[in-house]
Amino acid sequence: MATPWPMQKRLQNELLQLQRDPPVGISINPSSASSTLASWSVNVTGAPGSLYDGEHFQLQFTFGKRYPFESPEVIFIGKNIPVHPHVYSNGHICLSILTEDWSPALSVQAVCLSIVSMLSSCTEKKRPPDNTFYVKTCSKSPKKTKWWYHDDKV
């Protein structure tokens, strides 16, 4: 059996909380949290009254050994990636709490709620203006992208 990494207990607690008392529109795929807890698949439903009302999306969380001192990698996966000014067609999300504004006080639940909030505040479904270029040239991991946060209106 592999030696547990230091933050395994925190991830176990976060997983248990999401399973027992998930926020509205958020659910964990029961089989997604492997025995190492390193990767989770989370279902997200668009908030009522938003442009994404009732739409279903899937987020992939990948946790490094430095979590929670380092943010998880979070991307949309599957066939239904939301069309949003901060979501690229490859699933990468331009959201400051996933990089420079990350805090160990944040949790998976807080990230999910921030993403639902980001989707809910959107006024027009469209891709980021540099989507095509970014998708062709980006790293496989969005954590290796140096994001430029310039639009907080969506």
Buried (B, 14 or more C-beta within 10 A) or exposed (E): EEEEBEBBEBBEEBBEBBEEEBEEBBBBEEEBBEEEBBBBBBBBBBBEEBBBEEBEBBBBBBBBEEBBEBBBBBBBEEEEBBBBBBBBBBBBBBBEBBBEEBEEEBBBBBBBBBBBEBBBBBEEEEBBEEBEEBBEEBEEEBBEBEBEEEEEEE
